[in-house]
């Protein structure tokens, strides 16, 4: 594939990745809201959507790695050590648009990572509180069994 086509494919790939990361950011925002409302049904649905989104990200990553290897070969750089950032830098003016897309995508990915970590901390806090409540009400042994699965508790008792 010639350089112009590779650059077009990379630009399209970065646009697609940007759109997908925005979608993931939206899902994480909805997840945070559902955590605050303690809405288990919505959380379950969102977790399924997030899982699909992360699986799709793996496919996009593989495709992008192939494009980067092709661009590296085009520039005479060993494909195993080439990064998109380094290749864009080598392109100079020809890579300015890609550099801007990459910069925007990196900022968005940082926000997604930050929101994901925040949600993880909220989930861990909910789990600790639930564990503390179970321990206080039912004893330490019951909490371990409940968190490990297999114990049903009659909430009316």
ABEGO torsion letter per residue (X at the ends): XBAAAAAAAAAAAAAAAAAAAAAAAAAAAAAAAAAAAGBAAAAAAAAAAAAAAAAAAAAAAAAAAAAAAAAAAAAGBBAAABBAAAAAAAAEAAAAAAAAAAAAAAAAAAAAAAAAAAAAAAAAAAAAAAAAAAAAAAEAAAAAAAAAEGBBBBAAX
